[in-house]
Amino acid sequence: MKTNWGAACQIAAVYVGTVVGAGFATGREIVEFFSRFGFIGFISILMSGYIFIFLGSKGMRIAARIQATSYQELNEYLFGRFFGSIINVLMLLMLLGVCAVMLAGAGAVFEEQLGLTKSLGIFLTIGLSIIVMVVGIKGLFAVNTFVVPMMIAFSFFLMILSMKLPNFMEQLLFIPFAEDGWKAVVAPFSYAALNLTLAQAVLVPVAAEIKDDRTIKWGGILGGGALTIILISTHMTLVMLPNLESYDIPMGVIMRTAASSFFWIYVLIIYGEIFTSVIGNVFGVERQVRKYISIPSIVTVMIIFVICYFISFINYGTLLSYLYPLFGYISIIFIVLLWMKPFEENKDPK
């Protein structure tokens, strides 16, 4: 059976768009997990990239093979019914927490980069998200297919500008002192685990709609490869920023100083990535809640946004630096079981 490359690219775009959220697009998440460790962080990125390519593809293929329509069913297959239910509750809480981080990130873009109020950014994001949610998964495809290529292009653009700066190689190879240096060893696993675990909320139903195994496989490989490339290029840009840990949106700061003429376009792209991740996370939570409570989708979505709105009042940088590493450590068990689960070509795993 031939690979449907158009559908594979759509899967890849949704994969990238789901993972590249507020923390990734702003650079804050990459600083927290990788760039503050210097060259060790670069090695960690390569390890994360392999996990994204191999396990991202495998997770979607298993989901399609067992005909899972939500990440709840995939978790029950991986963990068993009892432990799967516990993991699903944890994932629901994590998705709500990450959605709150995304909203706080949208507020931070408006506050730090545009000089507007945080509340305006949050309310605008909620309003636009509800509109796209009404359209459904086709709306998610459409937004990601536009935003993701733009994000990759800007990542390369900033990397090239950074490589032309003096002392680039010295900064890239430099290993700074970090009191919590042990986290650099765990980072590739916790980072990939966090993002893969949360991405399942969107990737499982997407895989269920595509169905074709080869197309899903290549969609996962292309998406994981694209994520690796964006991570590397963003890291190479961030290492040139002095005091990189002091900014909520370090990539915005770099764009403002390195290529100010493109600054507004880049802010729009950052916001677009945050926006797609908000949609993806709410989409995943709404799918799971629907399994337990029979209420209209729009009501579920509104309740989710109200909860996330109140959590998002906490500072964006603070939310990300505490919640993301914690969720990452919890998620490691997911990728370990996914890695251990056998997947035989052209055989039914049931």
C-alpha positions as CSV (number, residue, x, y, z in Angstrom):
1,M,0.0,0.0,0.0
2,K,1.4,3.4,-1.0
3,T,2.0,6.2,1.5
4,N,-0.4,9.1,1.3
5,W,2.2,11.9,1.6
6,G,-0.4,14.7,1.8
7,A,-2.0,13.0,4.8
8,A,1.4,12.2,6.3
9,C,2.4,15.9,6.1
10,Q,-0.8,16.9,7.7
11,I,-0.1,14.4,10.6
12,A,3.4,15.8,10.9
13,A,2.0,19.4,11.0
14,V,-0.5,18.6,13.7
15,Y,2.3,16.7,15.7
16,V,4.6,19.7,15.5
17,G,1.8,22.2,16.2
18,T,0.6,20.3,19.2
19,V,4.1,20.0,20.8
20,V,5.3,23.5,19.8
21,G,3.2,25.3,22.3
22,A,3.7,28.4,24.5
23,G,6.9,27.1,26.1
24,F,8.5,25.8,22.9
25,A,7.6,28.8,20.6
26,T,8.6,31.4,23.1
27,G,11.9,29.6,23.9
28,R,11.2,29.4,27.6
29,E,10.6,25.7,27.7
30,I,13.8,25.0,25.7
31,V,15.8,27.2,28.1
32,E,14.4,25.3,31.1
33,F,15.1,21.8,29.7
34,F,18.2,22.3,27.5
35,S,19.8,25.7,26.7
36,R,20.8,26.6,30.2
37,F,23.0,23.5,30.3
38,G,25.0,24.7,27.2
39,F,26.5,21.9,25.0
40,I,25.1,19.2,27.3
41,G,21.7,20.6,26.4
42,F,22.5,20.2,22.7
43,I,23.3,16.5,23.3
44,S,20.1,16.1,25.2
45,I,18.1,17.6,22.3
46,L,19.5,14.9,19.9
47,M,18.3,12.2,22.4
48,S,14.9,13.8,22.7
49,G,14.7,14.0,18.9
50,Y,15.2,10.2,18.6
51,I,12.4,9.6,21.1
52,F,10.1,12.0,19.3
53,I,10.7,10.2,16.0
54,F,10.6,6.6,17.2
55,L,8.0,6.7,20.0
56,G,5.7,9.4,18.5
57,S,5.3,7.2,15.3
58,K,4.9,4.0,17.3
59,G,2.2,5.6,19.6
60,M,0.1,6.7,16.8
61,R,0.4,3.4,14.9
62,I,-0.6,1.4,18.0
63,A,-3.6,3.8,18.5
64,A,-4.8,3.2,14.9
65,R,-4.2,-0.5,15.1
66,I,-6.4,-0.9,18.3
67,Q,-8.8,1.6,16.8
68,A,-8.5,3.9,19.8
69,T,-10.6,7.1,19.5
70,S,-9.1,8.8,22.6
71,Y,-5.9,8.7,24.6
72,Q,-8.0,7.1,27.4
73,E,-8.3,3.9,25.3
74,L,-4.6,4.0,24.4
75,N,-3.6,4.3,28.1
76,E,-5.9,1.4,29.1
77,Y,-4.2,-0.7,26.4
78,L,-0.7,0.2,27.6
79,F,-1.3,0.2,31.4
80,G,-4.3,-2.1,31.8
81,R,-7.8,-0.9,32.8
82,F,-7.1,-0.1,36.5
83,F,-3.8,1.8,36.1
84,G,-4.9,3.2,32.8
85,S,-7.8,4.9,34.6
86,I,-5.4,6.4,37.2
87,I,-3.1,7.6,34.4
88,N,-6.1,9.1,32.5
89,V,-7.1,11.2,35.6
90,L,-3.4,12.4,35.9
91,M,-3.4,13.3,32.2
92,L,-6.6,15.2,32.5
93,L,-5.1,17.3,35.3
94,M,-1.9,17.7,33.3
95,L,-3.7,18.8,30.2
96,L,-5.7,21.4,32.3
97,G,-2.4,22.6,33.8
98,V,-0.7,22.9,30.4
99,C,-3.7,24.7,28.9
100,A,-3.4,27.2,31.8
101,V,0.3,27.6,30.9
102,M,-0.6,28.2,27.3
103,L,-3.2,30.9,28.2
104,A,-0.6,32.5,30.5
105,G,1.9,32.4,27.6
106,A,-0.6,34.2,25.4
107,G,-1.0,36.8,28.1
108,A,2.8,37.1,28.4
109,V,3.1,37.8,24.6
110,F,0.6,40.6,24.8
111,E,2.2,42.0,28.0
112,E,5.9,41.6,27.4
113,Q,6.1,42.0,23.6
114,L,3.1,44.2,22.7
115,G,2.8,46.3,25.8
116,L,-0.9,45.4,26.2
117,T,-2.7,43.8,29.2
118,K,-2.3,40.1,30.0
119,S,-6.1,39.7,30.3
120,L,-6.7,40.9,26.7
121,G,-4.4,38.2,25.4
122,I,-6.1,35.5,27.4
123,F,-9.6,36.5,26.5
124,L,-8.8,36.9,22.8
125,T,-7.2,33.4,22.8
126,I,-10.3,31.9,24.5
127,G,-12.6,33.5,22.0
128,L,-10.7,32.4,19.0
129,S,-10.2,28.9,20.4
130,I,-14.0,28.4,20.8
131,I,-14.5,29.5,17.2
132,V,-12.0,26.9,15.9
133,M,-13.4,24.2,18.3
134,V,-16.8,24.7,16.7
135,V,-15.3,24.0,13.3
136,G,-13.7,20.7,14.7
137,I,-10.5,18.8,13.8
138,K,-10.5,20.3,10.2
139,G,-10.0,23.7,11.8
140,L,-7.0,22.3,13.8
141,F,-5.5,20.9,10.6
142,A,-6.0,24.2,8.8
143,V,-4.3,26.3,11.5
144,N,-1.4,24.0,12.0
145,T,-0.7,23.6,8.2
146,F,-0.2,27.4,8.0
147,V,1.6,28.1,11.3
148,V,4.1,25.2,11.5
149,P,6.0,25.9,8.2
150,M,6.3,29.5,9.2
151,M,7.7,28.6,12.6
152,I,10.3,26.3,11.0
153,A,11.3,29.1,8.6
154,F,11.8,31.6,11.3
155,S,13.7,29.1,13.5
156,F,16.2,28.7,10.6
157,F,16.3,32.4,9.9
158,L,17.3,33.2,13.5
159,M,19.8,30.4,13.7
160,I,21.6,31.7,10.6
161,L,21.7,35.2,12.1
162,S,23.1,33.7,15.4
163,M,25.7,31.6,13.6
164,K,27.1,34.8,12.0
165,L,27.7,36.4,15.4
166,P,31.2,36.4,16.9
167,N,32.0,33.6,19.4
168,F,29.2,31.5,18.2
169,M,31.1,28.2,18.4
170,E,32.5,29.1,21.8
171,Q,29.0,29.7,23.1
172,L,27.6,26.5,21.5
173,L,30.3,24.3,23.0
174,F,30.3,26.1,26.4
175,I,29.0,24.2,29.4
176,P,27.9,26.6,32.2
177,F,27.8,25.7,35.9
178,A,24.3,24.7,37.1
179,E,23.5,23.8,40.7
180,D,20.8,21.4,39.4
181,G,23.1,20.0,36.6
182,W,21.7,16.4,37.2
183,K,18.5,17.6,35.5
184,A,20.5,17.7,32.2
185,V,20.8,13.9,32.3
186,V,17.1,13.4,32.9
187,A,16.0,16.3,30.6
188,P,15.8,14.4,27.2
189,F,13.6,11.7,28.7
190,S,11.3,14.0,30.8
191,Y,11.0,16.6,28.0
192,A,10.1,14.0,25.3
193,A,7.9,12.1,27.8
194,L,5.9,15.3,28.8
195,N,5.3,16.3,25.2
196,L,4.5,12.9,23.8
197,T,2.1,12.1,26.7
198,L,0.2,15.3,26.2
199,A,0.3,15.2,22.4
200,Q,-1.6,11.8,22.5
201,A,-4.7,13.8,23.3
202,V,-4.6,15.1,19.8
203,L,-2.6,12.5,17.9
204,V,-4.7,9.5,18.9
205,P,-8.0,10.8,17.4
206,V,-6.0,12.1,14.3
207,A,-4.5,8.6,13.8
208,A,-8.0,7.1,14.2
209,E,-9.2,9.3,11.3
210,I,-6.3,8.6,9.0
211,K,-6.2,4.8,9.7
212,D,-3.5,3.9,7.1
213,D,-0.5,2.5,8.9
214,R,2.3,3.6,6.5
215,T,0.9,7.1,6.3
216,I,0.8,7.3,10.1
217,K,4.3,5.9,10.4
218,W,5.8,8.5,8.0
219,G,3.7,11.3,9.5
220,G,5.2,10.5,12.9
221,I,8.7,10.3,11.4
222,L,8.4,13.6,9.6
223,G,6.8,15.3,12.6
224,G,9.5,14.0,15.0
225,G,12.2,15.0,12.6
226,A,10.8,18.5,12.2
227,L,10.6,18.9,16.0
228,T,14.3,17.9,16.3
229,I,15.3,20.4,13.7
230,I,13.3,23.2,15.3
231,L,14.8,22.3,18.7
232,I,18.4,22.4,17.4
233,S,17.9,25.7,15.6
234,T,16.2,27.3,18.5
235,H,18.9,26.1,20.9
236,M,21.6,27.5,18.6
237,T,19.8,30.8,18.7
238,L,19.2,30.9,22.5
239,V,22.8,30.1,23.5
240,M,23.8,33.6,22.1
241,L,21.4,35.4,24.4
242,P,23.0,36.7,27.7
243,N,21.1,36.0,30.9
244,L,18.7,33.8,28.9
245,E,16.9,32.5,32.0
246,S,15.7,36.0,32.9
247,Y,13.1,36.3,30.1
248,D,9.6,34.9,29.7
249,I,9.8,35.1,25.9
250,P,13.6,34.9,25.1
251,M,12.9,34.2,21.3
252,G,10.9,37.5,21.1
253,V,13.8,39.4,22.7
254,I,16.2,37.9,20.2
255,M,14.0,38.7,17.2
256,R,13.5,42.3,18.4
257,T,17.3,42.9,18.6
258,A,18.5,40.7,15.7
259,A,15.8,41.3,13.0
260,S,13.4,44.0,14.3
261,S,11.8,44.4,10.8
262,F,10.3,40.9,11.2
263,F,9.5,41.3,14.9
264,W,5.7,41.7,14.5
265,I,5.4,38.8,12.1
266,Y,7.4,36.6,14.5
267,V,5.2,37.6,17.5
268,L,2.2,36.6,15.4
269,I,3.8,33.2,14.7
270,I,4.6,32.7,18.4
271,Y,1.0,33.5,19.2
272,G,-0.2,31.1,16.5
273,E,1.8,28.3,18.0
274,I,0.4,29.0,21.5
275,F,-3.1,29.2,20.0
276,T,-2.8,25.8,18.2
277,S,-1.6,24.2,21.5
278,V,-4.5,25.7,23.4
279,I,-6.9,24.2,20.9
280,G,-5.1,20.8,20.9
281,N,-5.2,20.5,24.7
282,V,-8.8,21.6,25.1
283,F,-9.7,19.3,22.2
284,G,-8.1,16.4,24.1
285,V,-9.7,17.2,27.5
286,E,-13.2,17.6,25.9
287,R,-12.8,14.2,24.2
288,Q,-12.1,12.6,27.5
289,V,-14.8,14.4,29.5
290,R,-17.3,13.3,26.9
291,K,-16.6,9.7,27.9
292,Y,-17.9,10.4,31.4
293,I,-20.5,13.2,31.1
294,S,-23.1,13.6,28.4
295,I,-23.3,17.4,28.0
296,P,-22.9,19.6,24.9
297,S,-19.3,20.0,23.7
298,I,-19.5,23.8,23.9
299,V,-20.5,23.6,27.6
300,T,-17.5,21.3,28.3
301,V,-15.2,23.7,26.5
302,M,-16.4,26.7,28.4
303,I,-15.9,25.0,31.8
304,I,-12.4,24.0,30.8
305,F,-11.6,27.6,29.8
306,V,-13.0,29.0,33.1
307,I,-10.8,26.6,35.1
308,C,-7.7,27.4,33.0
309,Y,-8.4,31.1,33.1
310,F,-8.1,31.3,36.9
311,I,-4.9,29.1,36.9
312,S,-3.4,31.4,34.2
313,F,-3.3,34.3,36.6
314,I,0.0,32.8,38.0
315,N,3.1,34.2,36.3
316,Y,3.8,32.3,33.0
317,G,7.5,31.7,33.7
318,T,6.7,30.4,37.2
319,L,4.0,28.1,36.0
320,L,6.2,26.6,33.3
321,S,9.4,26.2,35.4
322,Y,7.4,24.2,38.1
323,L,4.7,22.4,36.2
324,Y,6.5,21.2,33.1
325,P,9.4,19.4,34.9
326,L,7.0,17.8,37.3
327,F,4.7,16.6,34.5
328,G,7.8,15.4,32.7
329,Y,8.9,13.1,35.5
330,I,5.3,11.7,35.8
331,S,5.2,11.1,32.1
332,I,8.4,9.0,31.9
333,I,6.5,5.9,32.8
334,F,4.3,6.5,29.7
335,I,7.2,6.4,27.2
336,V,8.8,3.4,29.0
337,L,5.7,1.3,28.6
338,L,5.2,2.6,25.0
339,W,8.8,1.6,24.2
340,M,8.3,-1.9,25.8
341,K,5.0,-2.6,24.1
342,P,5.7,-4.9,21.1
343,F,4.4,-3.7,17.7
344,E,4.6,-6.3,14.9
345,E,4.1,-5.2,11.3
346,N,0.8,-6.2,9.7
347,K,-0.3,-8.2,12.8
348,D,-3.2,-7.3,15.1
349,P,-1.9,-6.6,18.6
350,K,-5.1,-7.7,20.1
